[in-house]
Amino acid sequence: MGDKINVPIICRLQGTNAKEAKELIDNSGMEIISATEFQEAADKVSEVLS
């Protein structure tokens, strides 16, 4: 363990409590980009790749 992940992680959340899960991920300190809408997730992928 302790290995750093060298690629971006984008997590799309859907369903019950998705907004709450997004808030937990966003405040976790982990380097994870979260989104609740499909288009938002796709836009974040485009941002990371540009």
C-alpha positions in Angstrom: 0.0 0.0 0.0 1.0 3.6 0.0 1.6 3.6 -3.7 0.5 6.8 -5.4 -2.0 6.5 -8.3 -0.6 8.5 -11.2 -3.8 8.8 -13.2 -6.8 11.0 -12.6 -9.8 9.3 -11.0 -13.2 10.6 -12.0 -16.2 9.0 -10.2 -19.7 9.5 -11.4 -22.3 9.0 -8.7 -25.9 8.1 -9.3 -28.9 7.2 -7.3 -30.1 7.6 -3.7 -27.7 9.8 -1.7 -25.5 10.6 -4.7 -25.2 14.2 -3.5 -24.3 13.2 0.0 -21.7 10.7 -1.4 -20.2 13.5 -3.6 -19.9 15.7 -0.6 -18.1 13.0 1.4 -15.7 12.3 -1.5 -15.0 16.0 -2.1 -14.2 16.6 1.6 -12.2 13.3 2.0 -8.8 14.8 0.9 -8.5 12.0 -1.7 -7.5 13.0 -5.2 -10.9 12.0 -6.7 -13.0 14.2 -9.0 -16.6 13.5 -8.5 -19.8 14.3 -10.5 -23.4 13.4 -10.2 -24.5 14.2 -13.7 -23.3 12.4 -16.8 -22.5 15.5 -18.8 -20.6 17.0 -15.8 -18.5 13.8 -15.6 -17.8 13.9 -19.3 -16.8 17.5 -19.1 -14.4 16.7 -16.2 -12.8 14.0 -18.4 -12.3 16.5 -21.2 -10.7 19.0 -18.7 -8.3 16.3 -17.4 -7.3 15.2 -20.9 -6.6 18.8 -22.2 
